[in-house]
Amino acid sequence: MLDTVRPPIEAPTTEPTSPDGRTEQWRRTGAAPLSGVIDDAGWDALVREAVSCEPAAADRINDCPGLMAYRDGSITSPQRCRAHRGGSALRALAIGPALLEAARAVTGQCTLVPARYGFKYYRPGDFMAVHRDSVKCAGITVSFALTENLGPMGWLPQLRDASNDAVLAHIGAEPFPSDGEEFPLTDGMFHGFDGYNIPHWRPPHAGDGVAILGTVCFFAL
């Protein structure tokens, strides 16, 4: 499962912004890359930890057909994968200052705090149908590919401001909407996106072997 954390972090009193235009990119598109988060040694440790956690990963299976909307604004859907909350390397990334400051700078939100984090493992055929993230990710969802064989995510950025009723009407019975766009997750990069508001999905893993996805979610106080 994804771990939930509540570290004692005090918010700054001024609103941060990214000097290279990523804040404007975030506001305009609902996504932006995060830089300066981790060095090569830290990244290698993260990859090693993700691989070592796989044998203990728990099944994440939802066989209930269709989509279900919740009062917090999230939408759940069928999925099949495995998950693990990670270890010391992922926890250090999630609650450390580098990723937090990058997330605050990109979103322009000075009240962000880390809310949950974890690894997901996709065997061939595993998937996560279209959904909206829980309110724990209302600030920003940060995703990163820990293996080169992780394919692109699908998303519908044009529905960022749509109500759940409008999203459900648009999607209908499609688990992987045909009018969606691809959102590549480049290996070794941290990608922030508005997963709480933008419907997104992971189509069935078509590659060989296990693909590993890392996620850290931030909530805006």
C-alpha positions as CSV (number, residue, x, y, z in Angstrom):
1,M,0.0,0.0,0.0
2,L,1.0,3.6,-0.3
3,D,2.3,5.0,3.0
4,T,0.7,8.1,4.7
5,V,2.9,10.6,6.5
6,R,2.4,13.8,8.5
7,P,5.8,15.3,9.1
8,P,6.3,18.4,11.2
9,I,6.9,20.8,8.3
10,E,6.3,24.6,8.7
11,A,5.0,26.4,5.6
12,P,6.9,29.4,4.4
13,T,5.2,32.8,4.6
14,T,5.8,33.8,0.9
15,E,4.5,32.1,-2.2
16,P,7.3,30.3,-4.1
17,T,7.6,30.3,-7.8
18,S,9.9,28.5,-10.3
19,P,12.3,30.9,-12.0
20,D,12.3,29.0,-15.3
21,G,8.6,29.3,-16.1
22,R,7.5,25.9,-14.7
23,T,4.9,27.5,-12.4
24,E,3.2,29.1,-15.4
25,Q,3.5,25.7,-17.2
26,W,1.8,24.0,-14.2
27,R,-1.0,26.5,-14.1
28,R,-1.6,26.4,-17.8
29,T,-1.3,22.6,-18.4
30,G,-1.6,20.9,-15.0
31,A,1.9,19.3,-15.3
32,A,5.5,20.3,-15.0
33,P,8.9,18.5,-14.5
34,L,10.7,18.9,-11.1
35,S,14.4,19.4,-11.1
36,G,17.2,19.5,-8.6
37,V,15.5,16.8,-6.5
38,I,18.2,14.1,-6.1
39,D,21.7,13.3,-7.2
40,D,22.9,10.2,-9.1
41,A,23.8,8.3,-5.9
42,G,20.4,9.0,-4.4
43,W,18.7,7.9,-7.6
44,D,20.6,4.7,-7.7
45,A,19.7,4.0,-4.1
46,L,16.0,4.6,-4.9
47,V,16.2,2.1,-7.8
48,R,17.9,-0.5,-5.7
49,E,15.3,-0.1,-3.0
50,A,12.4,-0.4,-5.4
51,V,13.8,-3.6,-6.8
52,S,14.5,-5.1,-3.3
53,C,10.9,-4.3,-2.1
54,E,9.2,-6.1,-5.0
55,P,9.1,-9.6,-3.3
56,A,7.1,-8.1,-0.4
57,A,4.7,-6.1,-2.5
58,A,1.0,-6.6,-1.9
59,D,-1.6,-7.2,-4.6
60,R,-3.7,-4.2,-5.5
61,I,-6.7,-5.6,-7.3
62,N,-10.1,-4.0,-7.8
63,D,-12.4,-6.1,-10.0
64,C,-15.5,-4.0,-9.5
65,P,-16.6,-2.9,-12.9
66,G,-17.1,0.8,-13.8
67,L,-16.1,4.0,-12.0
68,M,-17.1,5.2,-8.5
69,A,-17.0,8.8,-7.5
70,Y,-16.4,9.9,-3.9
71,R,-17.2,12.9,-1.9
72,D,-13.6,14.0,-1.7
73,G,-13.6,14.5,-5.5
74,S,-11.7,11.3,-6.3
75,I,-12.8,8.6,-8.8
76,T,-11.8,5.0,-8.4
77,S,-11.8,2.3,-11.1
78,P,-10.6,-1.3,-11.8
79,Q,-6.9,-2.0,-11.3
80,R,-4.4,-4.8,-11.1
81,C,-0.9,-4.3,-9.9
82,R,1.2,-4.7,-6.8
83,A,2.3,-2.0,-4.3
84,H,4.8,-1.4,-1.5
85,R,5.3,1.6,0.7
86,G,9.1,1.6,0.2
87,G,11.9,2.0,2.6
88,S,14.4,4.5,3.9
89,A,15.4,5.9,0.5
90,L,11.8,6.6,-0.6
91,R,10.9,8.0,2.8
92,A,13.9,10.3,2.8
93,L,12.9,11.6,-0.7
94,A,9.2,12.1,0.3
95,I,9.8,14.0,3.5
96,G,13.1,15.7,2.6
97,P,13.4,19.3,1.7
98,A,14.5,19.0,-2.0
99,L,11.3,17.4,-3.4
100,L,9.1,19.5,-1.2
101,E,10.7,22.8,-2.3
102,A,10.6,21.7,-6.0
103,A,6.9,20.9,-5.6
104,R,6.1,24.1,-3.9
105,A,8.0,26.1,-6.5
106,V,6.3,24.4,-9.5
107,T,2.8,24.7,-8.1
108,G,3.3,28.1,-6.4
109,Q,1.7,26.7,-3.2
110,C,3.6,27.3,-0.1
111,T,1.4,25.1,2.1
112,L,2.2,21.8,0.5
113,V,3.1,18.9,2.7
114,P,3.9,15.2,1.7
115,A,0.9,13.0,2.3
116,R,1.7,9.6,0.9
117,Y,4.3,7.7,-1.1
118,G,5.0,4.2,-2.5
119,F,6.2,2.0,-5.3
120,K,3.8,0.2,-7.8
121,Y,4.8,-2.9,-9.7
122,Y,3.2,-3.7,-13.1
123,R,3.7,-7.2,-14.6
124,P,2.7,-7.7,-18.2
125,G,-1.0,-7.1,-18.5
126,D,-1.3,-5.1,-15.2
127,F,-3.1,-1.8,-15.4
128,M,-4.9,1.0,-13.6
129,A,-8.0,2.2,-15.4
130,V,-9.0,5.9,-15.6
131,H,-9.4,7.6,-12.2
132,R,-8.8,10.7,-10.2
133,D,-6.4,10.6,-7.2
134,S,-7.6,10.9,-3.6
135,V,-7.7,14.2,-1.8
136,K,-4.3,13.4,-0.3
137,C,-2.9,14.3,-3.7
138,A,-4.8,17.6,-4.0
139,G,-1.6,19.6,-4.1
140,I,0.4,17.7,-6.7
141,T,1.2,14.1,-7.7
142,V,4.8,13.4,-8.4
143,S,5.5,10.2,-10.4
144,F,8.8,8.8,-11.6
145,A,9.7,5.7,-13.7
146,L,12.2,3.5,-11.9
147,T,12.6,1.1,-14.9
148,E,13.1,1.9,-18.5
149,N,10.2,-0.4,-19.6
150,L,7.4,1.7,-18.0
151,G,5.1,2.9,-20.8
152,P,3.4,6.3,-20.9
153,M,0.5,7.2,-18.8
154,G,-2.8,8.3,-20.4
155,W,-4.6,11.4,-19.3
156,L,-7.4,13.9,-20.1
157,P,-6.1,17.4,-19.3
158,Q,-9.0,19.0,-20.9
159,L,-11.2,17.7,-18.0
160,R,-9.1,19.4,-15.3
161,D,-11.8,21.7,-14.2
162,A,-14.8,19.3,-14.9
163,S,-17.1,18.0,-12.2
164,N,-17.1,14.3,-11.4
165,D,-20.5,14.0,-13.1
166,A,-19.1,15.6,-16.2
167,V,-16.0,13.3,-16.1
168,L,-18.2,10.2,-15.7
169,A,-20.4,11.3,-18.6
170,H,-17.4,11.9,-20.8
171,I,-15.7,8.7,-20.1
172,G,-18.8,6.4,-20.1
173,A,-17.7,2.8,-20.0
174,E,-14.2,3.3,-21.4
175,P,-11.5,2.2,-18.9
176,F,-8.8,3.7,-21.2
177,P,-10.4,6.7,-23.0
178,S,-9.7,6.7,-26.7
179,D,-9.5,10.5,-26.8
180,G,-6.9,10.7,-24.2
181,E,-3.3,12.0,-24.6
182,E,-0.1,10.2,-23.7
183,F,2.0,11.4,-20.7
184,P,5.5,9.9,-21.0
185,L,7.4,9.3,-17.7
186,T,11.0,9.6,-18.7
187,D,13.3,7.3,-16.7
188,G,15.2,9.2,-14.1
189,M,13.0,12.3,-14.1
190,F,10.4,13.5,-11.6
191,H,7.1,14.5,-13.2
192,G,4.5,16.5,-11.4
193,F,0.9,16.6,-12.5
194,D,-2.5,17.5,-11.1
195,G,-3.7,14.0,-10.5
196,Y,-6.5,15.0,-8.2
197,N,-8.2,17.0,-10.9
198,I,-7.1,15.4,-14.2
199,P,-8.4,11.9,-15.0
200,H,-5.5,9.6,-15.8
201,W,-4.8,5.9,-16.2
202,R,-2.1,3.3,-16.9
203,P,-2.9,1.1,-19.8
204,P,-2.0,-2.7,-19.6
205,H,1.7,-3.1,-19.3
206,A,2.9,-4.4,-22.7
207,G,6.6,-4.6,-22.1
208,D,8.7,-7.5,-20.8
209,G,9.4,-7.9,-17.2
210,V,8.1,-5.8,-14.3
211,A,7.8,-2.1,-14.7
212,I,8.2,0.0,-11.5
213,L,6.5,3.4,-10.8
214,G,7.3,5.6,-7.8
215,T,4.9,8.1,-6.5
216,V,4.9,10.9,-3.9
217,C,1.7,12.9,-3.3
218,F,1.5,16.3,-1.7
219,F,-1.5,17.9,0.0
220,A,-2.2,21.6,0.3
221,L,-3.0,22.7,3.8
